[in-house]
Amino acid sequence: MDLRGRAACYCRVSKAEKKGQESGSIRHQKALLRQYMSYLGLDPNAALWFVDDGYSGMTEDRPGYETLLAEIMKGAVHTVLVKDFSRLTREHLVLGRLRELFFPSYGVRLLSVGDVYDSMQDLDGGLQAEVRGLFYEFYSRDISRKVKMSLQSRKEAGSYAVAKVPYGYRKDGDSWRIEQAEAENIRLLFACAGEGMSCREAGERIGWDAARVWYVLHNPVYAGFHVWHRYENFLGQFTVTCHVPRQHWYMEKQAHPAIVSEELFAQIQGRMMHQEPLKRKKRHIFSGVTKCRHCGHALVAGRRKKEELCCRNCTGKEQRRVEIGALLEAFAAQCVIQFREVHDPGGECGMICEKLKDLVQIYRKNGRDGMNWQEETGLRLCIRQLARCIEVDQEGNLWIWWNFVA
């Protein structure tokens, strides 16, 4: 075992306490790891410490965790200590990849205090570690499922399960009551809209911007509707929050006191249809991943040809780089090659590649406009999970930085 570098301690807790204060769980983890390092004859003061306070173990998008892996790849760490495997990750496939591939490839020793695990004395081939990893992931997903079911049942029963109530209301036990001073502003906005004023003009009456006025005038909450299922979270290596189309919202009438009548609300919606602002442009499926090979700026969809990715920085004008469909086909082909090199047919990478393959077929058959919002979000998520960055040059050649180590 290569003992160059220093020992590193990693601590994590999902829910942070007061801003600016270290969580009690983090303090406990640090104390435990210091005590264990002293027992091993290691100096806690010489160790590198990495902390993620307020980050879920179901994602790898954590600053402390990412910095730890970077230090390992630089050769600055020879031993990693954690309170237990669940602090490192709650994804058993990620834990297996770290324990069996990543740490050994860099000569790093892994110590888990609570699991009584030492990678240098792994007598059972990691069987206990695999079982514990499965348990940690099952526990996390089971808790998530129960919380979602509880929130769903409360919402369906008419109880409110939100962290923050809308402007114009205050919490009153499990229900809401109208805050009259704020409600007067809401009624004034609807009255102005009824008189034909624009959102900007109505907002000037109470010192609001047009965007906030637009949101209020289109929010069914003010007509007494209880609305939920506006968003969905897709979990994976990254967590993506997706806006659910309006036709898939759940709505309940007369769930709380209305600030404006249903008739007035419907009237305003009808009047404002012709004032509908330009819809926010949908980002292309590679948004946040693709960059120009020459200048390093993000590639954007073309103004005239939305199916093309262009660079607007190199010359100050829009220069075509690649067609989105062709890029998706090339990316899927490269994934097959990379997937074979990772040797992970039943692991996380393999499952993501299989899902990507199915979604690419749907895209190939129906195009982006023919995909429903779940399929399009799933495609975006697969791309982000597999690739950290894709650079494209003027000839359309690709350079891909993968999230999985071959």
Secondary structure, DSSP 4 states (H G I P E B T S, - for coil): ----SEEEEEEEESS--STTS--HHHHHHHHHHHHHHHHHT--GGGSEEEEEET--TT-S--HHHHHHHHHHHTT-EEEEEESSHHHH-S-HHHHHHIIIIIHHHTT-EEEETTTTEEGGG-TTTTHHHHHHHHHHHHHHHHHHHHHHHHHHHHHHTT----SSPPTTEEEETTEEEE-HHHHHHHHHHHHHHHTT--HHHHHHTTT--HHHHHHHHT-GGGGT-EEE--EEEE-SSS-EEEEPPGGG-EEETTSS--SS-HHHHHHHHHHHGGGPPPPPPPPPTTTTTEEETTT-PBPEE-SS-TTEEEESSSSSS-EEEEEHHHHHHHHHHHHHHHHHHHT-TTSHHHHHHHHHHHHHHHHHHHTGGGS-HHHHHHHHHHHHHHEEEEEE-TT--EEEEESS--
